[in-house]
Amino acid sequence: MKFIVSSTGLFSHLQAISRVINSKNSLPILDCFLMELTDGTLSLTASDSETTLSTSLEVNESDGDGRFAVSSKTILEALKEIPEQPLTFLVNIENLEITVQYQNGKYSLMGQNADEYPQAPALGANAVHVTMGAPVMLAGINRSLFATADDELRPVMNGIYFDITTEDITFVASDGHKLVRNKTFVAHGDEKAAFILPKKPATLLKNLLPKEQGDVQIDFDDRNATFTLENYSMICRLIEGRYPNYNSVIPQDNPHKATIDRMTLISALRRVSVFSSQASSLIKLRLSENQIQISAQDIDFSTSAEETLTCQYTGSPMSIGFKSTFLIDILNNISAQEILFELADPSRAGVIVPVEQEENEDLLMLLMPMMLND
């Protein structure tokens, strides 16, 4: 079997799917890429047994069809330093000897039997189908991924929850301290359905979607989901279990409302949080008429800081404590210039929303408070 392919084209496709591969795999064959040549199209696959990512590219010319597996580390390192030029692959399907010829030299390496490569699971007959624009999906994943948990006891919290209705799709993520609810009205399902996408495939999609145009086709059943993009296809194992009722934890009646410039608040939090306790990262927000005082102290090292910012606030004075790293995370994942803080009392979660929502979106973030010492 012989085929000629662009060096940079092959390298960029292999590099994109290589993120699936774990540093340590249960099966040695999973250290490899699966390459399959059919009618002038070269299909490339990488897998970690739970998530399988595939792509394909047209070869310049080919002679014969076939499939083989090749070490991902070896081929990526070998292709990395080759400038754009045609590569000629000569593959002996009988003994899996591979020769790669390029302008000034050649590589010789051994392939592995493609039949050992695990097959991706097929979806059941009850699979649900949803279509969503690539930019819409990217925005939903970008805004919610940071809030997912790493909780062995509650695995349902370790992914992004896709809550699909006939009117909208909501992306939800929470680690018990912070929560993101990002609703989009430009995508919807034909029926009410839901699934929990694990963190790793969500991160893979986050890296692939910026290069994509058009729609993402999502098909899922109780156990697996397939995401079909313009240039890539991914099938992954879903997190099984029942996601908590996220709407029930969002405080509805929040009489204390403060509007403040987002970047000004982030800068102040970064400065003041340097002086907070390293163990707790506790910062205190004191709201009074048209101003917010941010303070922190570390009793062990006798350090403290405070800063006052102007804001729009007309409620009665109140103080509330938050973990500064969590609050900065939330503010970094909102793109609006101004944010609205909605608070009920120091013991209930603070709701943070952009003053101006993106078109066809409803974004809400929530952060649990920390107890103040005074």
N, C-alpha and C positions, 0 to 999 in steps of 0.2 A: 504494500500500500504506500502511495506517495501523495503528498500534497504540498502546495506552496502557499504561504500565508504571510501577511505583514507582521513584522516583529513587534512594532509598537501596538498594533491592534490586538495581537494575541496577548501581549503582556498586560495591557490595561484591562482586558476582560478577565484574565486569570487573577490579577491583583484584586479586582472588585469582588470576586467570589471567594477569594482565599480567606476573607475575614470569618467565614463560617468555621474553618478548620481549627480544632482545639490544639493546644500545645501537647496535650497527652490524650491519646485516643484509646478506647477499649479494643478497637480492631485496627491492626496495622494498615489495612487497605484505606482507612479513612485519613491517613497522612497523604493520600494521593489525590490528584485530579483525575476524573474520568473524562476521556476524550473519545468522541464518537463522530466518525465522518460518514455522512449519508448524502449522496447526490450533490456534492460540492458545498455542503454546509457542515461546519465543524461545531458540534455541541460540546460544551464544557460544563462539568458538574463538580461541585464540592459539597461535602456533607459532614455532619458530626453525629449522625444517626437520628437526631431529633429534628434537625433543620437541614434542608437540602436546597441549595441555590444553583440555578442553571442559567446559562446564557448561550448564545451562538453567534458565529460570525461566518461570513462567506469567505471561502478560500479563493486564491487567484486561479489555481488550476489543481486538478486532482486526478488520481488514477486508482480506482478501486475504493471500496468501502470497508470499514472495520472499526473496531473499538479496542481501547487499551487504557490502562491506568498508569500514571507517571508521578513520581515523587514531587509533591508541590514545592517543597523547599528547594530542591535541586533545580527545577525548571525555572522558578521565579528568580533565583540568584543568577542563573545562567543568562536569562533574557534581560535582566535589569540593565546591564552595561552595553547592550547591543543597540546602536542607533537605528533609525528607521531604514529598513531594507527588507527584501523578501527572504524568508527562511524556507528551506526545503526540508521537509520531514520525510525520511525513508523508514518505514516500519515493517519489520518482518513479523507478520501475525503469528507465524508458527512458533518462533522462540522469543518473541517480544523484544528483539534488539531494535533500538531506535538510534538513528543517525540524524543529527540536525546540521545541515550545511548552511553557512552564511558566507558573506563576501570574502573574508580573510581566513576562514578556518572551518572547523566542524566540531561538534560535540557527539560523543557516543555514550549512551546510557541504556539501562535495562528498564523495560516496562514491567507491569504486572498484569495478571489476568483480570480482565474487566468483569468476568462473571462473578468474581468474589465481591464486587462492589454492591452494597445493599440497595435494594430497590426502594424508591420512595413509596409510601403508602397511598392507596387509592381512597378517594372520598366515598362515603356511603350514598345510597340512593336518596337519602333525606337531606342532602346538602342544600344550604341556603346560598343564594347568589346576590351580591351587592356590587354596584359600580360607584366609584368615587374618583374625582379628579386628583391627579398626582400632587398638585400644590395644596389641595385641601387636606389630603392625608398627611403630607409632610408637616403642615402647620399644626395639625392635631397631635401628631407624635412629638414634635419639637416642644410643644407647650406642656405636655404631660409626662414625658419620660423621666424627667428629673425627680418626680414625686413618687416613683415606684419604690417598693420596699425590698429589703433583702431579709426576708423572714422565713426561716425554715418551718416554724410552727404554723404559719398562715400563708401557704404558698399562693393563695388567690390574690394576695396583695402584691405579688412580685411581678405584675404585668400591667398592661394598659387594658382597661375594660371598654369594649366597644358596645355601646347600648344603642341598638338600631330600632327605630320606629318607622311608621309610614310617613312621618313628617320631617324627621331629622335624624342625625347620628351624633351621639355624645361620646367623647373620649374622656375617660375618668381614670385617675391614678391617685393613690394615697398610700402613705406609709404609717398612718395612725397619728402623725404629728401635723402633716400638711396634706392638703387635698386640692386637686385640680379638676374642674368640670368645664370642658370646652365643647360647646354645642355648635354644630354647623347645620345650617338650613339649606345648603346647596346640594346635599346628598341625603338619600333616605333609602329605606328598604321597601320591599313589597309586603312585608309582614313584620311583626315584632320578633326580634331575635337578638342574641348577644353572644359574645365570646371574649375570652381573656387572652390577649397576645403576650407571650413571655418577653422579658426584657431583651434577650439576645436577638431574636428576630426583629424586634422593634428597632433596635440599634442598627441592624443591617439595613432595614428599610430607610431609616433616617439618612444613611450614607448613600443609598442608591437613588432615592427619589429626587434630589436636586438636579440630577442629569436627565430626568425623565420628563416627557411631555405627555399629554393625552390622559387617558383614564387608567385607573387600576381596577382590575377585575378581582373581586374577593369571593371565593367559594369556601364554605366551611361546614363541617358537621360537628358532632359532639367531641371529636378527638383531634382533628387536624384542620388546618386552613391552607388554602392555596392563594398566593398573591401573584397575579399575572400582570407584569409591567410591559412596556413597549420592548425593552431589550433584555429583561430578566424574568425569571419565574422562580418563586420560592414556595416550598411546602414545609410547614412546620407543625410540630406538636403543640396543641393548645394546653393551657392550664385548666385542669378540670376542677369544678367546685362552684359554689354559689357565691357571687360577689355581694358584699354587704349593701344594704340600702343606703346609698351615698346621699340621697336628698334629705334623709332624716337627720343627718348630723349638721346640716347647714342651718345656722340660726336665722330665723325669718324676721324677727322684730328687733332691729338694731337702731335705736334712737340716736346714738352718737355717730356723727358722720364727719370725716375730715377729708378735704381735697388738697392734694399736695403734688408738687412736681416730682416725678419719679427719679430722675437722675440726681437731683439735689438731695433727695432722701437717701439714695444708695451711697453717695459720696460721704454724707454725714455718718451713716451707719458704719461704713468702713473705717472712718477715722476714730469714732468713739469705741467701736468694738475691740480695738487694740487693747483697751484698758479693762475689758471685761474679764471675768474669771475664766481661765482656760478650761476648767472642768465643765462649766455650764454655758458659757458664751451668752449669759443673760444680759439683755439691755432693757432699759425701762423707758417707756414712752409716756410722757405726761402731757395730756391735751388740755389746753385752756383756750380762752377766746382768741381765735385767729393765730394761735401759735402752738408748736409742738416742741417739747423739750426732750432731747434724747440723752440719756445718761447711762453710765456703766461704772462699775467699780470692782476691784479685786482686793478683798480685805487681807488676803494672805500676803500680798506684796505692797499694800498701802498705795495702790494706784487708783485713779478715778478720772473720768472725763465727762463733760457735758457740753451740749451744743443746742442752740435754739434756732428753729426754722419758722418762717411764716407759713401759714396754711389757712384754708377756709374752714373754720370750725366754730359752731355757734352753740354746741351743747354745753351741759354742765361739766366742770373740770373732772377729769378721771385719769388714773394711771393704770398701765397694763404692761406686763413683762413678756418678752418674746426671746427665743433663741436667735441671735443675730445672724448666724449662718443660714438658717432656714428662711428668715425674712429677706435676706439679700438674694438668695436663690429664687424666691418667688418673684421679687421685683425684676430680676434679670430676665425672667421668662414672660414678662409682659412687655409689649412693644409700644404701648401708648405713652404720650408725653406726661399726662397726669393720671394719678390713680385716686380712687375713692376708698378710704378706710371706713368700714362699717362695724361698729362695736356695740355690744349690749352691756356687758359688765366685765370686770377683770378676770372672771373665772370662765367666761365663755369664749369660744373661738372667734377670732377676728376675720372678717370677710374683706377681701381685697379684689376690687374690680377696676378695669380701665374706665376712665371717664367717657372716652369715646371708643365704643366697641368697633372692631373690624366689621366690614360689610358682611351681612348674613352669618354673623357669629354671635355667640353669647358666652363670654369667658368669665369664669369666677374662680378665685383661689381662696383657700381657707387655711388659717394657721392657728394651731392650739396655743394658748398662752402658757407662760411659766409663772409659778407663784413668786410674788415679790416678798422680800424679807421684812419690808417695813409696812 
